[in-house]
Amino acid sequence: MFELTGGPAILPPNPRALADPLPITLHILTSLVFCIAGALQFLPSIRRHNPASHRINGRVVAIAGFVSAATGLWMTHIYTFPTSLQGNLLYWVRIGLGSLMMGLIVWAVIAIRSRNIFRHAASMLRAYAIAQGASTQTMIGIVWIVLAGSEASGPARDAIMVSAWVFNLAVAEVLIRRLPKPRAQPAAPRRQ
């Protein structure tokens, strides 16, 4: 962000971001909101003791997550990446997961409007797992650098990136199984 606003260069120049900084700026800002404020949304104490705050924050989180996914899709498709940074596998996984994240957020909003708390929580947890991919990718990438002595590129990089999302989604599914299940509604009496 500092480099895009004219600050000193910390990383090697990124011609994609410098040529069109708006999508990456929006992506960084909305991802930050989604990942930090989204984590707070999962705290039971906030939902239980301050439901109005949870609803207001939820609207902000949903919008931020949707914009984060949309700008991620836009950058994946419009920016030109060298194959060492994004091969076909990573391109299609990014397209699929970005689209899925947007769909999950819409589904979560629809679910909560129909008062289906379980479906809402499950959808947001899955969307959050996708959004946290970059954090997990960084951790796996650091382990790779320590073991291999250099950054991964090409198919190895693609595999690391994809494996982070697989791991996050697997953890999300385990957490979803622990969510309180909705109680079955008693059947309405039949009219004769």
URVENLIN-V655818 format. One record per residue. PHI is phi in whole degrees, -180 to 180 (999 if undefined). Layout:
<<PHI> <PHI>>
//
This chain:
<<999> <-64> <-64> <-67> <-95> <99> <-74> <-65> <-74> <-104> <-109> <-59> <-56> <-114> <-61> <-63> <-70> <-69> <-73> <-145> <-78> <-61> <-61> <-71> <-65> <-61> <-63> <-65> <-66> <-72> <-65> <-61> <-63> <-62> <-74> <-84> <-67> <-63> <-62> <-65> <-64> <-83> <-73> <-59> <-63> <-70> <-62> <-77> <-92> <-144> <-63> <-65> <-64> <-61> <-66> <-64> <-62> <-61> <-64> <-64> <-62> <-63> <-64> <-61> <-64> <-65> <-67> <-60> <-66> <-65> <-71> <-62> <-61> <-60> <-64> <-60> <-84> <-91> <-67> <-97> <-109> <-66> <-63> <-68> <-103> <-157> <-89> <-60> <-58> <-66> <-58> <-70> <-67> <-62> <-62> <-65> <-72> <-63> <-66> <-63> <-61> <-61> <-63> <-64> <-67> <-61> <-61> <-64> <-66> <-61> <-63> <-72> <-67> <-96> <64> <-95> <-66> <-62> <-64> <-61> <-63> <-64> <-66> <-69> <-65> <-66> <-62> <-65> <-62> <-65> <-63> <-80> <-54> <-62> <-65> <-68> <-61> <-63> <-63> <-66> <-63> <-65> <-60> <-60> <-62> <-62> <-78> <-95> <88> <-157> <-68> <-77> <-146> <65> <-59> <-65> <-65> <-58> <-65> <-63> <-62> <-67> <-62> <-64> <-67> <-61> <-61> <-60> <-69> <-66> <-63> <-59> <-65> <-63> <-66> <-63> <-65> <-91> <-66> <-62> <-80> <-67> <-75> <-70> <-77> <-65> <-68> <-70> <-62> <-76> <-86> <-96>>
//
